[in-house]
Amino acid sequence: MPESIPFNLTDHLELVDWTGRQIRDNKSGAISDTIPPILERLSISPKHWVYLCTHFESKFKGLVGTAHSLTEKCSKFSRKRRPNLSSSKLLFN
């Protein structure tokens, strides 16, 4: 498992643009409304991505990632509780 998110600047900009179009319907531009390939590579559904972008701070208060990565990090730091586990399972698995 990589320590960083596997994407480049172009992927990031495309995702930011697409996200803005989903949240703000009246935004126009030259970039297609097709789903960015980065979401598929990260195994995040478009619906979950938009939800994350609009509810992130209310759903996560600490570590963020897959259930597996949360378990690994909590174990590494000798933490028994895995904060955000239910949201992570729903949105990232």
PDB file of N, CA, C and O in Angstrom:
ATOM      1  N   MET A   1       0.853  -1.181   0.000  1.00  0.00           N
ATOM      2  CA  MET A   1       0.000   0.000   0.000  1.00  0.00           C
ATOM      3  C   MET A   1       0.891   1.234   0.000  1.00  0.00           C
ATOM      4  O   MET A   1       1.735   1.376   0.885  1.00  0.00           O
ATOM      5  N   PRO A   2       0.728   2.123  -0.963  1.00  0.00           N
ATOM      6  CA  PRO A   2       1.566   3.327  -0.994  1.00  0.00           C
ATOM      7  C   PRO A   2       1.247   4.259   0.165  1.00  0.00           C
ATOM      8  O   PRO A   2       0.125   4.280   0.671  1.00  0.00           O
ATOM      9  N   GLU A   3       2.238   5.020   0.574  1.00  0.00           N
ATOM     10  CA  GLU A   3       2.062   5.981   1.667  1.00  0.00           C
ATOM     11  C   GLU A   3       1.386   7.262   1.200  1.00  0.00           C
ATOM     12  O   GLU A   3       0.873   8.030   2.014  1.00  0.00           O
ATOM     13  N   SER A   4       1.383   7.492  -0.106  1.00  0.00           N
ATOM     14  CA  SER A   4       0.751   8.705  -0.628  1.00  0.00           C
ATOM     15  C   SER A   4      -0.364   8.316  -1.596  1.00  0.00           C
ATOM     16  O   SER A   4      -0.453   7.166  -2.027  1.00  0.00           O
ATOM     17  N   ILE A   5      -1.199   9.272  -1.926  1.00  0.00           N
ATOM     18  CA  ILE A   5      -2.289   9.017  -2.863  1.00  0.00           C
ATOM     19  C   ILE A   5      -1.702   8.945  -4.271  1.00  0.00           C
ATOM     20  O   ILE A   5      -0.965   9.842  -4.679  1.00  0.00           O
ATOM     21  N   PRO A   6      -2.022   7.884  -5.019  1.00  0.00           N
ATOM     22  CA  PRO A   6      -1.399   7.670  -6.329  1.00  0.00           C
ATOM     23  C   PRO A   6      -2.036   8.475  -7.464  1.00  0.00           C
ATOM     24  O   PRO A   6      -2.776   7.927  -8.281  1.00  0.00           O
ATOM     25  N   PHE A   7      -1.744   9.778  -7.511  1.00  0.00           N
ATOM     26  CA  PHE A   7      -2.212  10.571  -8.642  1.00  0.00           C
ATOM     27  C   PHE A   7      -1.283  11.745  -8.871  1.00  0.00           C
ATOM     28  O   PHE A   7      -0.524  12.139  -7.986  1.00  0.00           O
ATOM     29  N   ASN A   8      -1.356  12.303 -10.083  1.00  0.00           N
ATOM     30  CA  ASN A   8      -0.502  13.439 -10.428  1.00  0.00           C
ATOM     31  C   ASN A   8      -1.336  14.722 -10.467  1.00  0.00           C
ATOM     32  O   ASN A   8      -2.544  14.689 -10.235  1.00  0.00           O
ATOM     33  N   LEU A   9      -0.695  15.833 -10.757  1.00  0.00           N
ATOM     34  CA  LEU A   9      -1.367  17.134 -10.749  1.00  0.00           C
ATOM     35  C   LEU A   9      -2.522  17.193 -11.748  1.00  0.00           C
ATOM     36  O   LEU A   9      -3.581  17.737 -11.436  1.00  0.00           O
ATOM     37  N   THR A  10      -2.327  16.642 -12.936  1.00  0.00           N
ATOM     38  CA  THR A  10      -3.392  16.656 -13.940  1.00  0.00           C
ATOM     39  C   THR A  10      -4.620  15.907 -13.436  1.00  0.00           C
ATOM     40  O   THR A  10      -5.748  16.373 -13.597  1.00  0.00           O
ATOM     41  N   ASP A  11      -4.395  14.735 -12.820  1.00  0.00           N
ATOM     42  CA  ASP A  11      -5.506  13.976 -12.236  1.00  0.00           C
ATOM     43  C   ASP A  11      -6.236  14.815 -11.195  1.00  0.00           C
ATOM     44  O   ASP A  11      -7.466  14.859 -11.165  1.00  0.00           O
ATOM     45  N   HIS A  12      -5.470  15.471 -10.356  1.00  0.00           N
ATOM     46  CA  HIS A  12      -6.052  16.278  -9.276  1.00  0.00           C
ATOM     47  C   HIS A  12      -6.903  17.418  -9.838  1.00  0.00           C
ATOM     48  O   HIS A  12      -8.027  17.638  -9.386  1.00  0.00           O
ATOM     49  N   LEU A  13      -6.372  18.131 -10.811  1.00  0.00           N
ATOM     50  CA  LEU A  13      -7.107  19.257 -11.392  1.00  0.00           C
ATOM     51  C   LEU A  13      -8.386  18.793 -12.085  1.00  0.00           C
ATOM     52  O   LEU A  13      -9.425  19.446 -11.990  1.00  0.00           O
ATOM     53  N   GLU A  14      -8.302  17.663 -12.780  1.00  0.00           N
ATOM     54  CA  GLU A  14      -9.483  17.111 -13.437  1.00  0.00           C
ATOM     55  C   GLU A  14     -10.548  16.735 -12.401  1.00  0.00           C
ATOM     56  O   GLU A  14     -11.735  16.986 -12.606  1.00  0.00           O
ATOM     57  N   LEU A  15     -10.117  16.137 -11.297  1.00  0.00           N
ATOM     58  CA  LEU A  15     -11.047  15.739 -10.242  1.00  0.00           C
ATOM     59  C   LEU A  15     -11.685  16.951  -9.574  1.00  0.00           C
ATOM     60  O   LEU A  15     -12.885  16.947  -9.297  1.00  0.00           O
ATOM     61  N   VAL A  16     -10.896  17.985  -9.313  1.00  0.00           N
ATOM     62  CA  VAL A  16     -11.428  19.208  -8.702  1.00  0.00           C
ATOM     63  C   VAL A  16     -12.468  19.849  -9.622  1.00  0.00           C
ATOM     64  O   VAL A  16     -13.528  20.276  -9.165  1.00  0.00           O
ATOM     65  N   ASP A  17     -12.164  19.914 -10.908  1.00  0.00           N
ATOM     66  CA  ASP A  17     -13.105  20.500 -11.863  1.00  0.00           C
ATOM     67  C   ASP A  17     -14.398  19.691 -11.914  1.00  0.00           C
ATOM     68  O   ASP A  17     -15.490  20.256 -11.849  1.00  0.00           O
ATOM     69  N   TRP A  18     -14.275  18.374 -12.029  1.00  0.00           N
ATOM     70  CA  TRP A  18     -15.454  17.511 -12.094  1.00  0.00           C
ATOM     71  C   TRP A  18     -16.287  17.645 -10.827  1.00  0.00           C
ATOM     72  O   TRP A  18     -17.514  17.714 -10.893  1.00  0.00           O
ATOM     73  N   THR A  19     -15.624  17.682  -9.673  1.00  0.00           N
ATOM     74  CA  THR A  19     -16.322  17.806  -8.393  1.00  0.00           C
ATOM     75  C   THR A  19     -17.126  19.101  -8.349  1.00  0.00           C
ATOM     76  O   THR A  19     -18.278  19.109  -7.915  1.00  0.00           O
ATOM     77  N   GLY A  20     -16.521  20.186  -8.796  1.00  0.00           N
ATOM     78  CA  GLY A  20     -17.225  21.464  -8.828  1.00  0.00           C
ATOM     79  C   GLY A  20     -18.464  21.422  -9.696  1.00  0.00           C
ATOM     80  O   GLY A  20     -19.475  22.045  -9.369  1.00  0.00           O
ATOM     81  N   ARG A  21     -18.396  20.694 -10.800  1.00  0.00           N
ATOM     82  CA  ARG A  21     -19.557  20.563 -11.688  1.00  0.00           C
ATOM     83  C   ARG A  21     -20.678  19.766 -11.024  1.00  0.00           C
ATOM     84  O   ARG A  21     -21.856  20.021 -11.273  1.00  0.00           O
ATOM     85  N   GLN A  22     -20.316  18.814 -10.190  1.00  0.00           N
ATOM     86  CA  GLN A  22     -21.331  17.997  -9.528  1.00  0.00           C
ATOM     87  C   GLN A  22     -22.036  18.779  -8.432  1.00  0.00           C
ATOM     88  O   GLN A  22     -23.239  18.626  -8.220  1.00  0.00           O
ATOM     89  N   ILE A  23     -21.283  19.612  -7.743  1.00  0.00           N
ATOM     90  CA  ILE A  23     -21.835  20.372  -6.626  1.00  0.00           C
ATOM     91  C   ILE A  23     -22.567  21.613  -7.120  1.00  0.00           C
ATOM     92  O   ILE A  23     -23.558  22.033  -6.523  1.00  0.00           O
ATOM     93  N   ARG A  24     -22.084  22.192  -8.198  1.00  0.00           N
ATOM     94  CA  ARG A  24     -22.669  23.425  -8.741  1.00  0.00           C
ATOM     95  C   ARG A  24     -23.106  23.175 -10.179  1.00  0.00           C
ATOM     96  O   ARG A  24     -22.297  23.265 -11.102  1.00  0.00           O
ATOM     97  N   ASP A  25     -24.364  22.865 -10.368  1.00  0.00           N
ATOM     98  CA  ASP A  25     -24.900  22.466 -11.669  1.00  0.00           C
ATOM     99  C   ASP A  25     -24.741  23.507 -12.770  1.00  0.00           C
ATOM    100  O   ASP A  25     -24.619  23.140 -13.939  1.00  0.00           O
ATOM    101  N   ASN A  26     -24.738  24.787 -12.434  1.00  0.00           N
ATOM    102  CA  ASN A  26     -24.715  25.825 -13.465  1.00  0.00           C
ATOM    103  C   ASN A  26     -23.310  26.187 -13.936  1.00  0.00           C
ATOM    104  O   ASN A  26     -23.154  27.119 -14.726  1.00  0.00           O
ATOM    105  N   LYS A  27     -22.284  25.475 -13.473  1.00  0.00           N
ATOM    106  CA  LYS A  27     -20.910  25.769 -13.897  1.00  0.00           C
ATOM    107  C   LYS A  27     -20.684  25.185 -15.294  1.00  0.00           C
ATOM    108  O   LYS A  27     -20.967  24.013 -15.542  1.00  0.00           O
ATOM    109  N   SER A  28     -20.173  26.015 -16.194  1.00  0.00           N
ATOM    110  CA  SER A  28     -19.911  25.535 -17.547  1.00  0.00           C
ATOM    111  C   SER A  28     -18.421  25.568 -17.830  1.00  0.00           C
ATOM    112  O   SER A  28     -17.642  26.163 -17.085  1.00  0.00           O
ATOM    113  N   GLY A  29     -18.040  24.919 -18.920  1.00  0.00           N
ATOM    114  CA  GLY A  29     -16.636  24.917 -19.290  1.00  0.00           C
ATOM    115  C   GLY A  29     -16.378  23.907 -20.388  1.00  0.00           C
ATOM    116  O   GLY A  29     -17.301  23.259 -20.881  1.00  0.00           O
ATOM    117  N   ALA A  30     -15.109  23.778 -20.769  1.00  0.00           N
ATOM    118  CA  ALA A  30     -14.743  22.917 -21.886  1.00  0.00           C
ATOM    119  C   ALA A  30     -14.463  21.480 -21.467  1.00  0.00           C
ATOM    120  O   ALA A  30     -14.409  20.598 -22.324  1.00  0.00           O
ATOM    121  N   ILE A  31     -14.286  21.222 -20.197  1.00  0.00           N
ATOM    122  CA  ILE A  31     -13.941  19.877 -19.752  1.00  0.00           C
ATOM    123  C   ILE A  31     -15.203  19.032 -19.673  1.00  0.00           C
ATOM    124  O   ILE A  31     -16.238  19.485 -19.184  1.00  0.00           O
ATOM    125  N   SER A  32     -15.108  17.815 -20.151  1.00  0.00           N
ATOM    126  CA  SER A  32     -16.244  16.899 -20.192  1.00  0.00           C
ATOM    127  C   SER A  32     -16.763  16.567 -18.798  1.00  0.00           C
ATOM    128  O   SER A  32     -16.020  16.619 -17.818  1.00  0.00           O
ATOM    129  N   ASP A  33     -18.038  16.226 -18.723  1.00  0.00           N
ATOM    130  CA  ASP A  33     -18.646  15.820 -17.460  1.00  0.00           C
ATOM    131  C   ASP A  33     -18.416  14.342 -17.156  1.00  0.00           C
ATOM    132  O   ASP A  33     -18.935  13.827 -16.166  1.00  0.00           O
ATOM    133  N   THR A  34     -17.644  13.657 -17.995  1.00  0.00           N
ATOM    134  CA  THR A  34     -17.392  12.243 -17.735  1.00  0.00           C
ATOM    135  C   THR A  34     -16.638  12.070 -16.426  1.00  0.00           C
ATOM    136  O   THR A  34     -15.890  12.950 -15.999  1.00  0.00           O
ATOM    137  N   ILE A  35     -16.846  10.934 -15.806  1.00  0.00           N
ATOM    138  CA  ILE A  35     -16.243  10.656 -14.500  1.00  0.00           C
ATOM    139  C   ILE A  35     -14.728  10.548 -14.642  1.00  0.00           C
ATOM    140  O   ILE A  35     -14.244   9.821 -15.510  1.00  0.00           O
ATOM    141  N   PRO A  36     -13.973  11.256 -13.806  1.00  0.00           N
ATOM    142  CA  PRO A  36     -12.513  11.205 -13.882  1.00  0.00           C
ATOM    143  C   PRO A  36     -11.981   9.800 -13.585  1.00  0.00           C
ATOM    144  O   PRO A  36     -12.445   9.156 -12.644  1.00  0.00           O
ATOM    145  N   PRO A  37     -11.014   9.317 -14.374  1.00  0.00           N
ATOM    146  CA  PRO A  37     -10.442   7.983 -14.166  1.00  0.00           C
ATOM    147  C   PRO A  37      -9.835   7.796 -12.773  1.00  0.00           C
ATOM    148  O   PRO A  37      -9.756   6.671 -12.279  1.00  0.00           O
ATOM    149  N   ILE A  38      -9.409   8.883 -12.144  1.00  0.00           N
ATOM    150  CA  ILE A  38      -8.787   8.771 -10.826  1.00  0.00           C
ATOM    151  C   ILE A  38      -9.745   8.144  -9.804  1.00  0.00           C
ATOM    152  O   ILE A  38      -9.303   7.425  -8.908  1.00  0.00           O
ATOM    153  N   LEU A  39     -11.041   8.407  -9.928  1.00  0.00           N
ATOM    154  CA  LEU A  39     -11.997   7.818  -8.983  1.00  0.00           C
ATOM    155  C   LEU A  39     -12.012   6.300  -9.101  1.00  0.00           C
ATOM    156  O   LEU A  39     -12.109   5.592  -8.099  1.00  0.00           O
ATOM    157  N   GLU A  40     -11.916   5.811 -10.320  1.00  0.00           N
ATOM    158  CA  GLU A  40     -11.863   4.362 -10.518  1.00  0.00           C
ATOM    159  C   GLU A  40     -10.571   3.789  -9.943  1.00  0.00           C
ATOM    160  O   GLU A  40     -10.593   2.751  -9.282  1.00  0.00           O
ATOM    161  N   ARG A  41      -9.451   4.459 -10.190  1.00  0.00           N
ATOM    162  CA  ARG A  41      -8.166   3.975  -9.662  1.00  0.00           C
ATOM    163  C   ARG A  41      -8.151   3.960  -8.145  1.00  0.00           C
ATOM    164  O   ARG A  41      -7.529   3.085  -7.541  1.00  0.00           O
ATOM    165  N   LEU A  42      -8.830   4.920  -7.517  1.00  0.00           N
ATOM    166  CA  LEU A  42      -8.881   4.979  -6.056  1.00  0.00           C
ATOM    167  C   LEU A  42     -10.033   4.145  -5.486  1.00  0.00           C
ATOM    168  O   LEU A  42     -10.206   4.070  -4.269  1.00  0.00           O
ATOM    169  N   SER A  43     -10.808   3.527  -6.359  1.00  0.00           N
ATOM    170  CA  SER A  43     -11.959   2.697  -5.958  1.00  0.00           C
ATOM    171  C   SER A  43     -12.969   3.477  -5.124  1.00  0.00           C
ATOM    172  O   SER A  43     -13.468   2.983  -4.113  1.00  0.00           O
ATOM    173  N   ILE A  44     -13.264   4.696  -5.557  1.00  0.00           N
ATOM    174  CA  ILE A  44     -14.265   5.526  -4.885  1.00  0.00           C
ATOM    175  C   ILE A  44     -15.378   5.807  -5.892  1.00  0.00           C
ATOM    176  O   ILE A  44     -15.114   6.277  -6.999  1.00  0.00           O
ATOM    177  N   SER A  45     -16.604   5.522  -5.511  1.00  0.00           N
ATOM    178  CA  SER A  45     -17.719   5.775  -6.430  1.00  0.00           C
ATOM    179  C   SER A  45     -17.932   7.288  -6.560  1.00  0.00           C
ATOM    180  O   SER A  45     -17.692   8.028  -5.605  1.00  0.00           O
ATOM    181  N   PRO A  46     -18.379   7.750  -7.725  1.00  0.00           N
ATOM    182  CA  PRO A  46     -18.639   9.185  -7.897  1.00  0.00           C
ATOM    183  C   PRO A  46     -19.630   9.726  -6.868  1.00  0.00           C
ATOM    184  O   PRO A  46     -19.461  10.833  -6.357  1.00  0.00           O
ATOM    185  N   LYS A  47     -20.652   8.948  -6.570  1.00  0.00           N
ATOM    186  CA  LYS A  47     -21.654   9.363  -5.582  1.00  0.00           C
ATOM    187  C   LYS A  47     -21.004   9.560  -4.208  1.00  0.00           C
ATOM    188  O   LYS A  47     -21.275  10.548  -3.526  1.00  0.00           O
ATOM    189  N   HIS A  48     -20.155   8.624  -3.809  1.00  0.00           N
ATOM    190  CA  HIS A  48     -19.474   8.737  -2.517  1.00  0.00           C
ATOM    191  C   HIS A  48     -18.487   9.904  -2.509  1.00  0.00           C
ATOM    192  O   HIS A  48     -18.327  10.576  -1.490  1.00  0.00           O
ATOM    193  N   TRP A  49     -17.823  10.146  -3.645  1.00  0.00           N
ATOM    194  CA  TRP A  49     -16.871  11.255  -3.716  1.00  0.00           C
ATOM    195  C   TRP A  49     -17.571  12.596  -3.483  1.00  0.00           C
ATOM    196  O   TRP A  49     -17.096  13.422  -2.704  1.00  0.00           O
ATOM    197  N   VAL A  50     -18.692  12.806  -4.157  1.00  0.00           N
ATOM    198  CA  VAL A  50     -19.425  14.062  -3.994  1.00  0.00           C
ATOM    199  C   VAL A  50     -19.911  14.191  -2.550  1.00  0.00           C
ATOM    200  O   VAL A  50     -19.861  15.277  -1.973  1.00  0.00           O
ATOM    201  N   TYR A  51     -20.379  13.091  -1.969  1.00  0.00           N
ATOM    202  CA  TYR A  51     -20.813  13.112  -0.569  1.00  0.00           C
ATOM    203  C   TYR A  51     -19.639  13.480   0.341  1.00  0.00           C
ATOM    204  O   TYR A  51     -19.788  14.297   1.250  1.00  0.00           O
ATOM    205  N   LEU A  52     -18.472  12.874   0.095  1.00  0.00           N
ATOM    206  CA  LEU A  52     -17.279  13.196   0.890  1.00  0.00           C
ATOM    207  C   LEU A  52     -16.935  14.675   0.811  1.00  0.00           C
ATOM    208  O   LEU A  52     -16.612  15.302   1.820  1.00  0.00           O
ATOM    209  N   CYS A  53     -17.006  15.224  -0.392  1.00  0.00           N
ATOM    210  CA  CYS A  53     -16.636  16.632  -0.581  1.00  0.00           C
ATOM    211  C   CYS A  53     -17.600  17.591   0.107  1.00  0.00           C
ATOM    212  O   CYS A  53     -17.210  18.693   0.493  1.00  0.00           O
ATOM    213  N   THR A  54     -18.843  17.183   0.261  1.00  0.00           N
ATOM    214  CA  THR A  54     -19.827  18.078   0.861  1.00  0.00           C
ATOM    215  C   THR A  54     -20.082  17.808   2.344  1.00  0.00           C
ATOM    216  O   THR A  54     -20.719  18.617   3.018  1.00  0.00           O
ATOM    217  N   HIS A  55     -19.587  16.667   2.861  1.00  0.00           N
ATOM    218  CA  HIS A  55     -19.826  16.310   4.264  1.00  0.00           C
ATOM    219  C   HIS A  55     -18.555  15.886   5.006  1.00  0.00           C
ATOM    220  O   HIS A  55     -18.642  15.334   6.102  1.00  0.00           O
ATOM    221  N   PHE A  56     -17.399  16.129   4.437  1.00  0.00           N
ATOM    222  CA  PHE A  56     -16.146  15.607   4.990  1.00  0.00           C
ATOM    223  C   PHE A  56     -15.947  15.962   6.462  1.00  0.00           C
ATOM    224  O   PHE A  56     -15.688  15.081   7.282  1.00  0.00           O
ATOM    225  N   GLU A  57     -16.064  17.230   6.797  1.00  0.00           N
ATOM    226  CA  GLU A  57     -15.769  17.660   8.166  1.00  0.00           C
ATOM    227  C   GLU A  57     -16.767  17.126   9.182  1.00  0.00           C
ATOM    228  O   GLU A  57     -16.424  16.975  10.355  1.00  0.00           O
ATOM    229  N   SER A  58     -17.978  16.842   8.765  1.00  0.00           N
ATOM    230  CA  SER A  58     -18.954  16.303   9.718  1.00  0.00           C
ATOM    231  C   SER A  58     -18.816  14.789   9.881  1.00  0.00           C
ATOM    232  O   SER A  58     -19.292  14.238  10.874  1.00  0.00           O
ATOM    233  N   LYS A  59     -18.183  14.113   8.939  1.00  0.00           N
ATOM    234  CA  LYS A  59     -18.045  12.658   9.000  1.00  0.00           C
ATOM    235  C   LYS A  59     -16.699  12.185   9.534  1.00  0.00           C
ATOM    236  O   LYS A  59     -16.603  11.078  10.064  1.00  0.00           O
ATOM    237  N   PHE A  60     -15.663  13.001   9.404  1.00  0.00           N
ATOM    238  CA  PHE A  60     -14.324  12.568   9.804  1.00  0.00           C
ATOM    239  C   PHE A  60     -13.702  13.548  10.781  1.00  0.00           C
ATOM    240  O   PHE A  60     -13.680  14.756  10.548  1.00  0.00           O
ATOM    241  N   LYS A  61     -13.198  13.006  11.876  1.00  0.00           N
ATOM    242  CA  LYS A  61     -12.526  13.815  12.907  1.00  0.00           C
ATOM    243  C   LYS A  61     -11.200  13.154  13.275  1.00  0.00           C
ATOM    244  O   LYS A  61     -10.988  12.825  14.442  1.00  0.00           O
ATOM    245  N   GLY A  62     -10.337  12.959  12.347  1.00  0.00           N
ATOM    246  CA  GLY A  62      -9.062  12.296  12.627  1.00  0.00           C
ATOM    247  C   GLY A  62      -8.576  11.559  11.398  1.00  0.00           C
ATOM    248  O   GLY A  62      -8.548  12.112  10.299  1.00  0.00           O
ATOM    249  N   LEU A  63      -8.193  10.300  11.590  1.00  0.00           N
ATOM    250  CA  LEU A  63      -7.682   9.491  10.492  1.00  0.00           C
ATOM    251  C   LEU A  63      -8.753   9.269   9.431  1.00  0.00           C
ATOM    252  O   LEU A  63      -9.938   9.141   9.738  1.00  0.00           O
ATOM    253  N   VAL A  64      -8.313   9.227   8.180  1.00  0.00           N
ATOM    254  CA  VAL A  64      -9.214   8.980   7.059  1.00  0.00           C
ATOM    255  C   VAL A  64      -8.558   7.953   6.153  1.00  0.00           C
ATOM    256  O   VAL A  64      -7.363   8.042   5.871  1.00  0.00           O
ATOM    257  N   GLY A  65      -9.328   6.986   5.699  1.00  0.00           N
ATOM    258  CA  GLY A  65      -8.808   5.972   4.790  1.00  0.00           C
ATOM    259  C   GLY A  65      -9.697   4.748   4.784  1.00  0.00           C
ATOM    260  O   GLY A  65     -10.790   4.761   5.351  1.00  0.00           O
ATOM    261  N   THR A  66      -9.227   3.687   4.141  1.00  0.00           N
ATOM    262  CA  THR A  66      -9.984   2.439   4.134  1.00  0.00           C
ATOM    263  C   THR A  66      -9.991   1.843   5.531  1.00  0.00           C
ATOM    264  O   THR A  66      -9.173   2.206   6.376  1.00  0.00           O
ATOM    265  N   ALA A  67     -10.920   0.924   5.767  1.00  0.00           N
ATOM    266  CA  ALA A  67     -10.984   0.260   7.073  1.00  0.00           C
ATOM    267  C   ALA A  67      -9.661  -0.438   7.367  1.00  0.00           C
ATOM    268  O   ALA A  67      -9.181  -0.426   8.500  1.00  0.00           O
ATOM    269  N   HIS A  68      -9.082  -1.041   6.343  1.00  0.00           N
ATOM    270  CA  HIS A  68      -7.799  -1.734   6.510  1.00  0.00           C
ATOM    271  C   HIS A  68      -6.687  -0.763   6.916  1.00  0.00           C
ATOM    272  O   HIS A  68      -5.913  -1.051   7.829  1.00  0.00           O
ATOM    273  N   SER A  69      -6.606   0.376   6.245  1.00  0.00           N
ATOM    274  CA  SER A  69      -5.540   1.333   6.569  1.00  0.00           C
ATOM    275  C   SER A  69      -5.742   1.940   7.956  1.00  0.00           C
ATOM    276  O   SER A  69      -4.766   2.203   8.659  1.00  0.00           O
ATOM    277  N   LEU A  70      -7.000   2.168   8.364  1.00  0.00           N
ATOM    278  CA  LEU A  70      -7.258   2.675   9.720  1.00  0.00           C
ATOM    279  C   LEU A  70      -6.819   1.657  10.765  1.00  0.00           C
ATOM    280  O   LEU A  70      -6.213   2.015  11.775  1.00  0.00           O
ATOM    281  N   THR A  71      -7.126   0.391  10.518  1.00  0.00           N
ATOM    282  CA  THR A  71      -6.732  -0.672  11.445  1.00  0.00           C
ATOM    283  C   THR A  71      -5.217  -0.742  11.565  1.00  0.00           C
ATOM    284  O   THR A  71      -4.685  -0.857  12.669  1.00  0.00           O
ATOM    285  N   GLU A  72      -4.520  -0.672  10.436  1.00  0.00           N
ATOM    286  CA  GLU A  72      -3.049  -0.704  10.452  1.00  0.00           C
ATOM    287  C   GLU A  72      -2.465   0.462  11.242  1.00  0.00           C
ATOM    288  O   GLU A  72      -1.592   0.269  12.088  1.00  0.00           O
ATOM    289  N   LYS A  73      -2.945   1.663  10.968  1.00  0.00           N
ATOM    290  CA  LYS A  73      -2.403   2.846  11.653  1.00  0.00           C
ATOM    291  C   LYS A  73      -2.704   2.816  13.145  1.00  0.00           C
ATOM    292  O   LYS A  73      -1.837   3.142  13.956  1.00  0.00           O
ATOM    293  N   CYS A  74      -3.913   2.430  13.515  1.00  0.00           N
ATOM    294  CA  CYS A  74      -4.266   2.372  14.937  1.00  0.00           C
ATOM    295  C   CYS A  74      -3.421   1.329  15.654  1.00  0.00           C
ATOM    296  O   CYS A  74      -3.002   1.538  16.793  1.00  0.00           O
ATOM    297  N   SER A  75      -3.173   0.218  14.994  1.00  0.00           N
ATOM    298  CA  SER A  75      -2.319  -0.822  15.577  1.00  0.00           C
ATOM    299  C   SER A  75      -0.894  -0.305  15.754  1.00  0.00           C
ATOM    300  O   SER A  75      -0.260  -0.541  16.782  1.00  0.00           O
ATOM    301  N   LYS A  76      -0.408   0.393  14.751  1.00  0.00           N
ATOM    302  CA  LYS A  76       0.949   0.946  14.795  1.00  0.00           C
ATOM    303  C   LYS A  76       1.123   1.900  15.974  1.00  0.00           C
ATOM    304  O   LYS A  76       2.192   1.949  16.584  1.00  0.00           O
ATOM    305  N   PHE A  77       0.073   2.658  16.295  1.00  0.00           N
ATOM    306  CA  PHE A  77       0.137   3.630  17.387  1.00  0.00           C
ATOM    307  C   PHE A  77      -0.495   3.107  18.676  1.00  0.00           C
ATOM    308  O   PHE A  77      -0.768   3.878  19.596  1.00  0.00           O
ATOM    309  N   SER A  78      -0.728   1.786  18.737  1.00  0.00           N
ATOM    310  CA  SER A  78      -1.297   1.119  19.919  1.00  0.00           C
ATOM    311  C   SER A  78      -2.637   1.722  20.345  1.00  0.00           C
ATOM    312  O   SER A  78      -2.911   1.869  21.537  1.00  0.00           O
ATOM    313  N   ARG A  79      -3.451   2.062  19.379  1.00  0.00           N
ATOM    314  CA  ARG A  79      -4.790   2.594  19.663  1.00  0.00           C
ATOM    315  C   ARG A  79      -5.811   1.483  19.452  1.00  0.00           C
ATOM    316  O   ARG A  79      -5.808   0.820  18.415  1.00  0.00           O
ATOM    317  N   LYS A  80      -6.675   1.283  20.428  1.00  0.00           N
ATOM    318  CA  LYS A  80      -7.684   0.230  20.319  1.00  0.00           C
ATOM    319  C   LYS A  80      -8.888   0.683  19.506  1.00  0.00           C
ATOM    320  O   LYS A  80      -9.467  -0.103  18.756  1.00  0.00           O
ATOM    321  N   ARG A  81      -9.257   1.926  19.652  1.00  0.00           N
ATOM    322  CA  ARG A  81     -10.405   2.461  18.906  1.00  0.00           C
ATOM    323  C   ARG A  81      -9.969   2.877  17.506  1.00  0.00           C
ATOM    324  O   ARG A  81      -8.870   3.394  17.308  1.00  0.00           O
ATOM    325  N   ARG A  82     -10.843   2.645  16.553  1.00  0.00           N
ATOM    326  CA  ARG A  82     -10.586   3.067  15.176  1.00  0.00           C
ATOM    327  C   ARG A  82     -11.616   4.124  14.812  1.00  0.00           C
ATOM    328  O   ARG A  82     -12.709   3.793  14.352  1.00  0.00           O
ATOM    329  N   PRO A  83     -11.277   5.394  15.013  1.00  0.00           N
ATOM    330  CA  PRO A  83     -12.242   6.458  14.721  1.00  0.00           C
ATOM    331  C   PRO A  83     -12.616   6.465  13.241  1.00  0.00           C
ATOM    332  O   PRO A  83     -11.798   6.152  12.377  1.00  0.00           O
ATOM    333  N   ASN A  84     -13.846   6.822  12.973  1.00  0.00           N
ATOM    334  CA  ASN A  84     -14.334   6.963  11.594  1.00  0.00           C
ATOM    335  C   ASN A  84     -14.486   5.638  10.855  1.00  0.00           C
ATOM    336  O   ASN A  84     -14.640   5.638   9.634  1.00  0.00           O
ATOM    337  N   LEU A  85     -14.446   4.511  11.558  1.00  0.00           N
ATOM    338  CA  LEU A  85     -14.488   3.212  10.893  1.00  0.00           C
ATOM    339  C   LEU A  85     -15.774   3.003  10.093  1.00  0.00           C
ATOM    340  O   LEU A  85     -15.712   2.531   8.957  1.00  0.00           O
ATOM    341  N   SER A  86     -16.916   3.335  10.646  1.00  0.00           N
ATOM    342  CA  SER A  86     -18.174   3.101   9.917  1.00  0.00           C
ATOM    343  C   SER A  86     -18.259   3.970   8.658  1.00  0.00           C
ATOM    344  O   SER A  86     -18.698   3.492   7.612  1.00  0.00           O
ATOM    345  N   SER A  87     -17.849   5.222   8.745  1.00  0.00           N
ATOM    346  CA  SER A  87     -17.852   6.091   7.554  1.00  0.00           C
ATOM    347  C   SER A  87     -16.849   5.587   6.524  1.00  0.00           C
ATOM    348  O   SER A  87     -17.122   5.613   5.324  1.00  0.00           O
ATOM    349  N   SER A  88     -15.691   5.131   6.989  1.00  0.00           N
ATOM    350  CA  SER A  88     -14.673   4.614   6.076  1.00  0.00           C
ATOM    351  C   SER A  88     -15.163   3.371   5.348  1.00  0.00           C
ATOM    352  O   SER A  88     -14.956   3.235   4.142  1.00  0.00           O
ATOM    353  N   LYS A  89     -15.813   2.461   6.075  1.00  0.00           N
ATOM    354  CA  LYS A  89     -16.345   1.246   5.440  1.00  0.00           C
ATOM    355  C   LYS A  89     -17.386   1.596   4.381  1.00  0.00           C
ATOM    356  O   LYS A  89     -17.405   1.009   3.299  1.00  0.00           O
ATOM    357  N   LEU A  90     -18.234   2.536   4.694  1.00  0.00           N
ATOM    358  CA  LEU A  90     -19.287   2.929   3.761  1.00  0.00           C
ATOM    359  C   LEU A  90     -18.724   3.611   2.511  1.00  0.00           C
ATOM    360  O   LEU A  90     -19.147   3.312   1.395  1.00  0.00           O
ATOM    361  N   LEU A  91     -17.778   4.520   2.698  1.00  0.00           N
ATOM    362  CA  LEU A  91     -17.332   5.370   1.597  1.00  0.00           C
ATOM    363  C   LEU A  91     -16.098   4.879   0.849  1.00  0.00           C
ATOM    364  O   LEU A  91     -15.909   5.237  -0.313  1.00  0.00           O
ATOM    365  N   PHE A  92     -15.252   4.066   1.487  1.00  0.00           N
ATOM    366  CA  PHE A  92     -13.995   3.673   0.844  1.00  0.00           C
ATOM    367  C   PHE A  92     -13.873   2.194   0.517  1.00  0.00           C
ATOM    368  O   PHE A  92     -12.897   1.807  -0.126  1.00  0.00           O
ATOM    369  N   ASN A  93     -14.800   1.356   0.920  1.00  0.00           N
ATOM    370  CA  ASN A  93     -14.663  -0.083   0.653  1.00  0.00           C
ATOM    371  C   ASN A  93     -15.668  -0.562  -0.358  1.00  0.00           C
ATOM    372  O   ASN A  93     -15.689  -1.746  -0.694  1.00  0.00           O
TER     373      ASN A  93
END
